[in-house]
Amino acid sequence: QIDDGHVYYPRRALVEQTCSQLGIAEEFVEEAVDCLAREERVVLEELDDEIGVYLTRFHHYESKIAYYLRILASPKSVRCPKADEVVEKVVSRLGITLAEEQLEAVRTSATSKVMVLTGGPGTGKTTILNAIIQVFAENKAKILLAAPTGRAAKRMSEAIGREARTIHRLLEYTPKDDGFARNEDNPLACGLLVVDEASMMDTMLAYHLLKAGPLRAALVVARRA
């Protein structure tokens, strides 16, 4: 299920599938799940209408992602005084015409700590990102651009005209230690962090990225619809 993008499996379905595949009684599977939970190899969590069974590390990733997003969404430090005027100035300088919905996205970025930008091909996502970046540049904010893969980072760099790095490179991944140098104790230094093609990120990478996110910065996450 992890390969399909899931981080937990419903307990009822897990028990039924295991019984079916192994041909053993349900009571033994239920006991095994409870034993794994006691040994902290899995985490059982009550959801809306089912009990989810998580591998412990994925429960940690998902819980921490929610925690870091709440922290990041706290009162903004990179402020944009007179946001509407700055946005109008940037759009005029870029010589572009934005639809009202696109313009609202740029304004939102100037007044929000965390923003998700979703759009399919031809919706002007790159144009909006470029305008957002220029708005923050107008306020002298340090800007970092990243994407999950090298190809996506290259496309982003070519489209925006600024250096974009893979998330692994941004977080200074070292194969020797199999870890990231950037974290809570050594966060990224920026006022705006833009992540493109975010739907390519898995839970583990999203966790490490948010873990290294500077609390004073704004985060813009772009993904395809």
N, C-alpha and C positions, 0 to 999 in steps of 0.2 A: 504493500500500500504506500510505502514511502516513495517509491519510484513513480507513483501516480499523483504525488503531491499532497498526500494525507499525512498528518502527524499523530493520529490516533485511530483506533478501530473500535466500533461499538462492541461492548462486552457480549451482548446477546448474539450478535453475528459471529464474533470470534469463537465463542463456545460452539455454536452450530457448525461452523466451518471445520473446526478442529475435530469434532466428533465424526463428521462426515468423512474427512480425509484419513483419519487414523482408525476409525471404527471402534472407538472406545466410549464408555458410558459418560454421560453429561456430568455426573457428580464428580468424576475424577478430573475433568477439565476445569470445572468450577474451583475445585480444591487447588489445582495447580496455579490458576490465576491468582487466587488469594495468597498462595505461598510466595509467588513472585513479587506480589505487592508488599508482603511483610519483609522480604529481603531487599526491598527498594530497587528492584530491577525493572519494575513497571510502576506507573502511578495510575490509580483509579480516580476519576473525577466525574462528579455528577454534572451532566449537562442539561439542556432543556428537557429532553424527553428520553435520555438514555445515559448509560455510564460509559465513558470513554476510557479505553486502555491505552496509555502512552508508554513508550519506552522512556525511561527516566530522563535521558538527555534531551529528548524532544519536548517533554513537558517543561523542562528548565528553559530551553530556548524560547518556547512560546510564551511562557509566563514573563520572562525577562523582556521580550520584545514589547509586550503590553506595558510593562513597568517603565522602560526607557521612553516609549512614546508619550506616556503621561508626563514624564519629567521634561522631555523636550518641548511639550506643548505648554509649559509654564510661561509666565509673562515674558514677553519678548525683550531681548537686549539690543539686537541690531535693529534700531528703530528707523523708520522712514517718515520723517516729518513732512507734512503736506503731500501725502502719498499720491493723491489724484494729480497734483501739479507735476510731480516727478514722472509719473506714468505718462502723462500727456506730452511732456518734454521729450522723453525717450522715444515714444512712438513717432513723434514728429521728426526727430533726428534720424530715425531708422528709415523714414520715408515709406512706411507701411500703413495699410488700412486694415484694422481689425474689426471683426464683427463684435457686437455688444457682449456676447458670451465670452469671446476670446479676451476682450478688454477687461471683463470682470475677473477672469482668471489671473491676469497680470496684477490687477488691483489687490486681489486676495493675497497673492504672494507677498505683497508689500506690507500687509497688516496681520499676517498669520505666521505662527512658528512652524507649523507642519502643514504641508499641502500635497495632495495627490492629484496629478494631472493625467487624465485618461483621454485617449483619442486614437482613432484608427487612421489609416493612410489618408492623406488629403485633408485632414481636419486642422492643419496648421500647428501641430504640437511643437515642432522645431522652432517655428516663428515665435510662438508664445514663450518657449524656454529662452530664446535669445533676448526677447524683450525683458523677461524677468531678470536675467543676468545683468542686463544693462541698467536696470533700475537699482540693483544692489551695488553695481560698480559706481553709479552716480553718488552713492553714499559711502564710497571708499571701503566697502566691505571686501575682505579676502574671499575669493570664490574658488571652490573645488568642484570638479566635475568627475563623475565616475560612472562606470557601467559594469555589468557582471562579466562580460567576455571581452577579449581583445578586439574582436571585430566590431562589437557594439561601441566600444570606447573609441575606436578609430573613426567610425561613422559619426559619432557625436562630436569629436574634435573637428572633423572636416565641415560639419554642418554649422557648428557654433563659432568656429574660428579661435578656439582656446584649447589648451591641453586638457585632454580627458584621459583618465587612467582606469585600469581595471580595479575593481574593489580590492582584490588581493594586493595589488601594487600600492594602492592608496593606503591600505592598512599595514603595509610593510610586512608581508608574509615571508617567513623564513622556513624553507623546507627542512633545514637541519633541526630546528626546534618544533616543526610542524605547528607553528602558532603565529600570532600577529603581534608586532611590536606596539601597534596602536591599540589602546584600550582605555578603561576608566582612569587609570593612573597616568596615561600618556595619550590624551585625546588629540584628535585632529585640530589643527589651528585654522579656523575659517569663520566667516560670518554667514556664509551661505554654502550649503552642500546640496548639489543637484545630482540625483541618481537617475539615469535613463535606463529603459528596458528593465524596469524593476521586477516585472513578472518572471524574469529568468532567475531571480535570486531564490535560493532555497532557504529554509528556516534557519539553518546554522549560519549562513553568510549574513543574513539580515540581522541576526542576533549580534554578531561581531561588529557589523557596521554601526548599529545603534549604540552598542557598548562604547564605541570610540567617538561617538558624536559629541561635539562640544555643546554644553548646555545653553550657551548664549547664542548659538547659531540658529538660523532658519533651515529647515529641511524641505526640499521639493523633490518628490518622487514621481517620476513619469513612467507610464506604462501604456501598452497598447490596449485598446478596447477589446 
